């Protein structure tokens, strides 16, 4: 009889070890997914000053738009935690949308070779960011599922694994994103 108890304890121990290791792998996968977003954000942050400079000459009276983009970029550079980076990146995305709308009023700028090249590069990075965000949210969903489902939720609580937030627009930004852009000439 004692051998059966020992075997059961060993099997339960192996299951617990497997569940714990799975939680660690999922957490690391989520962090790696955000690192991919960080790479794309860094590229975008590096391109923004070039874009702003190429637009400045054409948009002298649109300084508010350029200031918003510059401030949002500065906030993104200063963000340290994943949640701070998500919030700062969302602010920057919103500011860049405002810049795109303002640029529509300047046909000469839209025809400028440098501007077109920068716009294409930023568009490419935005597409890569969208793909990276989807991967991050998928990794977060897997991690959250493991943290919340039985029996791994028991170990998750014991070892302080917590549900993590998805990368989303947030309520304020979602409302703005659903509005049609206003173009003024």
BABAKE-495353 format. One line per 3 residues: number of its first residue (from 1); for each residue x, y, z of N, C-alpha, C, O. Coordinates in steps of 0.02 Angstrom, whole numbers, padded with zeros to 5 digits. Example, Ala and Ser with C-alpha at 12.3 -4.5 7.8 and 13.67 -1.06 7.14 Angstrom:
REM residues 2
1) 00660 -00284 00390 00615 -00225 00390 00660 -00165 00390 00712 -00166 00423  00642 -00112 00354 00684 -00053 00357 00645 00002 00394 00670 00057 00402
REM end
This chain:
REM residues 185
1) 00040 -00060 00000 00000 00000 00000 00042 00064 00000 00026 00111 -00036  00096 00067 00039 00137 00128 00039 00168 00141 -00030 00180 00199 -00048  00183 00089 -00069 00212 00099 -00135 00162 00134 -00181 00182 00176 -00221
4) 00098 00117 -00176 00046 00149 -00217 00042 00223 -00200 00036 00265 -00245  00046 00240 -00136 00044 00310 -00115 00105 00348 -00141 00099 00404 -00164  00162 00316 -00137 00224 00348 -00163 00218 00359 -00238 00237 00413 -00262
7) 00192 00310 -00275 00184 00317 -00348 00136 00374 -00363 00149 00414 -00409  00081 00378 -00326 00032 00432 -00337 00065 00500 -00323 00054 00547 -00361  00103 00505 -00270 00137 00568 -00253 00187 00587 -00307 00192 00645 -00327
10) 00224 00538 -00332 00273 00551 -00385 00238 00573 -00449 00260 00621 -00481  00184 00541 -00467 00146 00559 -00528 00118 00629 -00520 00123 00670 -00567  00088 00645 -00463 00062 00712 -00451 00118 00764 -00452 00108 00820 -00477
13) 00175 00746 -00426 00233 00792 -00428 00256 00805 -00499 00272 00862 -00517  00257 00752 -00540 00277 00760 -00610 00226 00803 -00648 00245 00844 -00690  00163 00793 -00634 00111 00834 -00666 00119 00907 -00646 00115 00951 -00688
16) 00132 00919 -00581 00141 00988 -00557 00201 01020 -00590 00198 01079 -00610  00256 00983 -00597 00316 01009 -00629 00301 01026 -00702 00322 01078 -00727  00265 00982 -00736 00248 00994 -00806 00204 01056 -00813 00215 01097 -00857
19) 00154 01063 -00770 00110 01122 -00772 00149 01186 -00758 00139 01236 -00792  00193 01184 -00709 00234 01244 -00693 00279 01263 -00752 00282 01321 -00772  00312 01213 -00781 00356 01227 -00838 00317 01254 -00897 00341 01298 -00933
22) 00256 01230 -00907 00214 01255 -00961 00196 01329 -00948 00197 01369 -00995  00180 01346 -00887 00165 01416 -00870 00225 01461 -00883 00217 01516 -00910  00284 01438 -00865 00345 01478 -00877 00356 01486 -00952 00373 01541 -00974
25) 00348 01433 -00990 00357 01437 -01063 00308 01487 -01094 00326 01527 -01136  00245 01484 -01072 00194 01529 -01099 00209 01602 -01080 00200 01647 -01121  00231 01613 -01019 00249 01681 -00998 00307 01707 -01040 00306 01764 -01063
28) 00357 01665 -01050 00415 01685 -01089 00396 01696 -01163 00423 01741 -01195  00351 01656 -01189 00327 01665 -01257 00292 01732 -01264 00302 01767 -01314  00253 01751 -01214 00218 01816 -01215 00270 01873 -01214 00264 01921 -01252
31) 00320 01867 -01171 00371 01919 -01167 00410 01924 -01232 00427 01978 -01255  00424 01867 -01263 00458 01866 -01327 00415 01899 -01381 00441 01936 -01424  00351 01886 -01379 00305 01917 -01427 00306 01993 -01420 00303 02029 -01469
34) 00309 02017 -01358 00311 02089 -01349 00379 02117 -01371 00383 02173 -01395  00431 02078 -01364 00497 02100 -01389 00495 02111 -01464 00527 02156 -01490  00456 02069 -01500 00448 02079 -01572 00413 02145 -01586 00431 02181 -01633
37) 00363 02161 -01545 00329 02226 -01553 00378 02282 -01539 00378 02332 -01575  00420 02274 -01488 00470 02325 -01472 00516 02340 -01531 00532 02398 -01543  00536 02289 -01567 00579 02298 -01625 00545 02342 -01677 00574 02389 -01703
40) 00481 02326 -01691 00444 02365 -01740 00432 02436 -01715 00436 02484 -01754  00418 02444 -01651 00408 02511 -01623 00472 02552 -01628 00470 02612 -01643  00529 02521 -01616 00593 02557 -01621 00604 02581 -01693 00627 02637 -01703
43) 00589 02539 -01742 00596 02560 -01811 00550 02618 -01827 00570 02667 -01859  00488 02614 -01802 00441 02668 -01815 00464 02731 -01780 00460 02786 -01809  00488 02726 -01718 00512 02785 -01682 00572 02817 -01717 00579 02878 -01716
46) 00614 02776 -01748 00671 02803 -01785 00650 02839 -01849 00682 02887 -01869  00595 02817 -01880 00572 02848 -01942 00532 02912 -01931 00530 02956 -01974  00501 02918 -01874 00456 02975 -01862 00492 03043 -01868 00465 03087 -01900
49) 00551 03052 -01838 00584 03117 -01848 00596 03135 -01921 00590 03193 -01941  00613 03085 -01961 00623 03097 -02033 00558 03117 -02066 00557 03163 -02107  00505 03084 -02048 00439 03100 -02076 00418 03170 -02056 00395 03209 -02097
52) 00426 03186 -01993 00407 03252 -01968 00447 03307 -02004 00419 03357 -02024  00512 03297 -02012 00553 03347 -02045 00533 03356 -02118 00533 03412 -02144  00516 03301 -02152 00497 03308 -02222 00429 03341 -02230 00415 03372 -02281
55) 00388 03337 -02179 00321 03367 -02182 00322 03440 -02159 00280 03479 -02180  00368 03457 -02115 00369 03524 -02085 00365 03581 -02135 00326 03628 -02126  00404 03577 -02187 00405 03632 -02236 00338 03643 -02269 00320 03700 -02285
58) 00300 03591 -02278 00235 03596 -02311 00179 03616 -02262 00129 03645 -02283  00188 03601 -02199 00134 03609 -02151 00150 03659 -02096 00144 03643 -02037  00169 03718 -02115 00189 03767 -02065 00133 03781 -02014 00146 03787 -01955
61) 00071 03785 -02038 00017 03802 -01992 -00014 03741 -01958 -00062 03747 -01920  00014 03682 -01971 -00011 03620 -01939 00035 03598 -01882 00045 03538 -01872  00062 03645 -01846 00111 03629 -01794 00081 03586 -01739 00118 03547 -01708
64) 00017 03591 -01725 -00014 03550 -01673 -00008 03476 -01689 00007 03436 -01646  -00021 03459 -01752 -00017 03389 -01773 00055 03364 -01764 00065 03310 -01737  00103 03404 -01786 00173 03383 -01780 00194 03379 -01706 00232 03335 -01687
67) 00170 03426 -01666 00186 03425 -01594 00157 03362 -01562 00190 03331 -01520  00096 03344 -01580 00065 03283 -01552 00106 03221 -01569 00116 03177 -01527  00129 03217 -01632 00169 03159 -01653 00235 03158 -01614 00257 03106 -01590
70) 00267 03216 -01609 00332 03220 -01574 00324 03203 -01500 00365 03166 -01473  00272 03229 -01468 00260 03214 -01397 00244 03140 -01386 00268 03109 -01339  00203 03113 -01430 00185 03042 -01424 00247 02998 -01433 00255 02948 -01399
73) 00291 03017 -01480 00353 02980 -01489 00396 02983 -01427 00424 02932 -01406  00402 03042 -01396 00441 03050 -01335 00413 03006 -01279 00451 02974 -01242  00347 03005 -01272 00316 02962 -01221 00330 02889 -01235 00342 02850 -01188
76) 00329 02869 -01298 00343 02800 -01315 00416 02781 -01299 00429 02725 -01277  00461 02828 -01309 00531 02815 -01293 00543 02807 -01218 00588 02771 -01197  00502 02841 -01178 00511 02840 -01105 00475 02782 -01071 00490 02768 -01013
79) 00430 02749 -01105 00392 02694 -01075 00438 02636 -01059 00483 02620 -01098  00428 02605 -01000 00472 02551 -00980 00437 02484 -00974 00463 02434 -00997  00379 02482 -00942 00344 02418 -00933 00303 02401 -00995 00291 02445 -01037
82) 00283 02339 -01001 00243 02319 -01059 00179 02359 -01061 00159 02383 -01115  00145 02368 -01004 00082 02405 -01004 00093 02479 -01022 00051 02508 -01057  00147 02510 -00998 00162 02579 -01016 00177 02585 -01091 00155 02633 -01123
85) 00212 02536 -01118 00228 02537 -01189 00165 02529 -01231 00158 02560 -01284  00119 02487 -01208 00056 02479 -01244 00018 02545 -01246 -00006 02565 -01299  00014 02579 -01188 -00022 02643 -01186 00012 02696 -01229 -00021 02733 -01266
88) 00078 02701 -01225 00115 02750 -01264 00111 02735 -01339 00105 02782 -01380  00113 02673 -01357 00109 02654 -01428 00039 02670 -01456 00033 02691 -01513  -00011 02661 -01415 -00079 02677 -01435 -00086 02752 -01448 -00119 02773 -01496
91) -00056 02792 -01404 -00057 02865 -01412 -00021 02885 -01476 -00044 02929 -01512  00035 02853 -01490 00074 02869 -01550 00036 02849 -01613 00037 02886 -01662  00003 02793 -01612 -00037 02772 -01669 -00091 02823 -01684 -00104 02840 -01742
94) -00123 02848 -01632 -00175 02899 -01640 -00146 02963 -01669 -00176 02993 -01714  -00088 02984 -01645 -00056 03045 -01671 -00037 03036 -01744 -00044 03083 -01784  -00012 02977 -01763 00006 02965 -01832 -00056 02966 -01878 -00052 02987 -01935
97) -00113 02942 -01852 -00175 02946 -01890 -00192 03019 -01905 -00212 03036 -01960  -00184 03062 -01854 -00197 03133 -01864 -00151 03163 -01916 -00172 03206 -01955  -00089 03141 -01917 -00041 03165 -01966 -00062 03144 -02036 -00058 03183 -02083
100) -00084 03082 -02044 -00105 03058 -02110 -00164 03099 -02136 -00166 03115 -02195  -00210 03115 -02092 -00268 03155 -02112 -00246 03225 -02133 -00269 03251 -02184  -00201 03255 -02095 -00178 03322 -02111 -00139 03324 -02177 -00144 03372 -02215
103) -00102 03272 -02191 -00061 03268 -02252 -00105 03268 -02315 -00083 03291 -02367  -00165 03241 -02309 -00210 03238 -02367 -00222 03307 -02398 -00238 03312 -02457  -00215 03360 -02358 -00228 03427 -02383 -00170 03457 -02422 -00175 03513 -02447
106) -00115 03420 -02430 -00055 03447 -02462 -00035 03404 -02522 00005 03358 -02514  -00062 03418 -02582 -00047 03376 -02641 00027 03376 -02659 00053 03325 -02681  00061 03433 -02650 00133 03435 -02667 00173 03388 -02621 00219 03355 -02643
109) 00154 03387 -02558 00188 03344 -02510 00176 03271 -02528 00222 03230 -02526  00115 03254 -02546 00099 03185 -02563 00138 03162 -02625 00149 03102 -02634  00159 03209 -02667 00196 03191 -02727 00271 03190 -02715 00309 03167 -02759
112) 00294 03214 -02658 00366 03215 -02643 00394 03144 -02637 00366 03103 -02600  00448 03131 -02672 00479 03064 -02672 00499 03043 -02601 00485 02987 -02580  00532 03089 -02564 00553 03072 -02496 00494 03055 -02451 00496 03008 -02412
115) 00441 03095 -02457 00382 03083 -02416 00350 03016 -02434 00330 02978 -02390  00345 03002 -02498 00315 02939 -02520 00355 02880 -02493 00326 02831 -02468  00421 02885 -02497 00463 02830 -02472 00454 02821 -02396 00447 02765 -02372
118) 00454 02876 -02359 00444 02872 -02287 00375 02845 -02270 00367 02803 -02225  00325 02867 -02307 00257 02844 -02295 00252 02768 -02308 00219 02733 -02271  00286 02744 -02360 00286 02672 -02375 00321 02633 -02320 00298 02579 -02301
121) 00376 02660 -02295 00412 02626 -02241 00370 02623 -02178 00367 02571 -02145  00338 02678 -02161 00295 02679 -02102 00236 02632 -02111 00217 02597 -02065  00207 02631 -02170 00152 02586 -02185 00174 02514 -02176 00137 02473 -02149
124) 00234 02498 -02201 00261 02430 -02194 00270 02413 -02120 00253 02358 -02098  00297 02459 -02082 00307 02447 -02010 00240 02440 -01975 00233 02398 -01930  00191 02481 -01994 00125 02475 -01963 00095 02406 -01976 00064 02376 -01932
127) 00105 02379 -02037 00081 02311 -02052 00118 02259 -02010 00087 02212 -01985  00183 02268 -02003 00221 02221 -01961 00200 02227 -01888 00196 02177 -01853  00186 02289 -01866 00162 02298 -01797 00096 02263 -01786 00085 02232 -01735
130) 00052 02268 -01835 -00014 02235 -01829 -00004 02160 -01823 -00037 02127 -01782  00040 02132 -01863 00053 02060 -01859 00085 02042 -01792 00067 01991 -01761  00131 02083 -01768 00163 02071 -01704 00113 02075 -01647 00116 02036 -01599
133) 00067 02124 -01651 00015 02130 -01599 -00030 02069 -01598 -00048 02044 -01545  -00048 02044 -01658 -00090 01984 -01660 -00053 01925 -01628 -00084 01887 -01590  00011 01918 -01642 00049 01864 -01612 00054 01873 -01536 00046 01825 -01499
136) 00065 01934 -01514 00068 01950 -01442 00002 01932 -01409 00001 01900 -01356  -00054 01952 -01439 -00119 01937 -01410 -00133 01862 -01409 -00164 01837 -01362  -00109 01827 -01459 -00117 01754 -01460 -00076 01723 -01403 -00101 01678 -01368
139) -00015 01746 -01394 00027 01720 -01340 -00003 01738 -01272 -00001 01698 -01226  -00031 01798 -01267 -00063 01819 -01204 -00124 01776 -01190 -00136 01756 -01133  -00163 01762 -01242 -00223 01720 -01234 -00203 01650 -01209 -00234 01624 -01163
142) -00152 01621 -01239 -00129 01555 -01217 -00107 01556 -01144 -00124 01512 -01105  -00069 01608 -01127 -00045 01615 -01058 -00104 01623 -01010 -00108 01589 -00959  -00151 01668 -01027 -00209 01679 -00984 -00251 01617 -00977 -00278 01602 -00923
145) -00259 01579 -01031 -00296 01516 -01028 -00264 01468 -00978 -00298 01436 -00938  -00198 01463 -00981 -00163 01418 -00936 -00168 01443 -00863 -00174 01402 -00817  -00166 01508 -00853 -00170 01536 -00786 -00240 01525 -00756 -00247 01519 -00695
148) -00290 01524 -00798 -00359 01522 -00773 -00392 01454 -00775 -00445 01445 -00744  -00364 01405 -00810 -00397 01340 -00816 -00369 01290 -00766 -00311 01294 -00745  -00411 01244 -00747 -00393 01192 -00700 -00353 01138 -00736 -00371 01122 -00792
151) -00303 01109 -00708 -00276 01117 -00640 -00218 01166 -00636 -00192 01180 -00582  -00198 01194 -00694 -00140 01239 -00693 -00155 01303 -00654 -00108 01336 -00630  -00218 01321 -00646 -00235 01382 -00608 -00214 01376 -00535 -00199 01426 -00503
154) -00212 01316 -00509 -00190 01306 -00439 -00117 01324 -00433 -00097 01360 -00387  -00076 01299 -00479 -00005 01316 -00477 00006 01389 -00495 00050 01421 -00466  -00033 01415 -00541 -00025 01485 -00561 -00035 01531 -00501 00004 01577 -00490
157) -00086 01517 -00462 -00098 01559 -00403 -00044 01549 -00351 -00022 01597 -00320  -00022 01488 -00342 00031 01473 -00293 00095 01510 -00310 00130 01535 -00266  00113 01512 -00375 00176 01542 -00396 00167 01612 -00425 00212 01638 -00459
160) 00111 01643 -00411 00097 01713 -00427 00098 01729 -00502 00120 01782 -00523  00074 01682 -00543 00063 01696 -00613 -00005 01730 -00617 -00054 01703 -00591  -00009 01788 -00648 -00071 01827 -00652 -00094 01834 -00724 -00054 01829 -00771
163) -00159 01845 -00732 -00187 01860 -00798 -00154 01923 -00823 -00147 01972 -00786  -00135 01924 -00887 -00101 01982 -00917 -00147 02016 -00967 -00190 01983 -00997  -00139 02081 -00976 -00183 02117 -01023 -00164 02104 -01096 -00106 02092 -01113
166) -00215 02106 -01138 -00205 02101 -01210 -00183 02170 -01235 -00190 02220 -01201  -00157 02171 -01295 -00138 02234 -01327 -00199 02258 -01365 -00217 02230 -01417  -00232 02309 -01339 -00290 02335 -01374 -00290 02411 -01373 -00247 02442 -01341
169) -00337 02440 -01407 -00341 02513 -01413 -00363 02547 -01350 -00347 02605 -01338  -00400 02513 -01308 -00429 02545 -01250 -00494 02580 -01271 -00506 02591 -01330  -00535 02596 -01223 -00601 02624 -01236 -00598 02690 -01273 -00633 02699 -01323
172) -00556 02737 -01250 -00553 02803 -01282 -00528 02798 -01354 -00557 02828 -01399  -00474 02761 -01364 -00445 02755 -01431 -00491 02716 -01478 -00494 02731 -01538  -00528 02666 -01451 -00574 02628 -01493 -00629 02674 -01520 -00647 02669 -01579
175) -00655 02718 -01477 -00707 02764 -01500 -00680 02810 -01555 -00714 02823 -01604  -00618 02835 -01547 -00588 02878 -01598 -00576 02839 -01663 -00586 02866 -01717  -00554 02777 -01657 -00539 02736 -01716 -00602 02721 -01756 -00599 02712 -01817
178) -00659 02718 -01722 -00722 02703 -01757 -00752 02764 -01791 -00797 02757 -01833  -00727 02824 -01774 -00752 02885 -01806 -00720 02892 -01875 -00661 02876 -01884  -00758 02918 -01922 -00729 02933 -01987 -00683 02993 -01980 -00699 03040 -01944
181) -00625 02993 -02013 -00580 03050 -02008 -00611 03113 -02038 -00647 03110 -02088  -00597 03169 -02006 -00621 03233 -02029 -00565 03267 -02068 -00510 03278 -02041  -00578 03284 -02130 -00528 03317 -02172 -00551 03389 -02184 -00605 03401 -02211
184) -00508 03435 -02163 -00523 03506 -02172 -00473 03537 -02218 -00413 03524 -02214  -00497 03580 -02263 -00452 03614 -02309 -00452 03689 -02294 -00417 03727 -02328
REM end
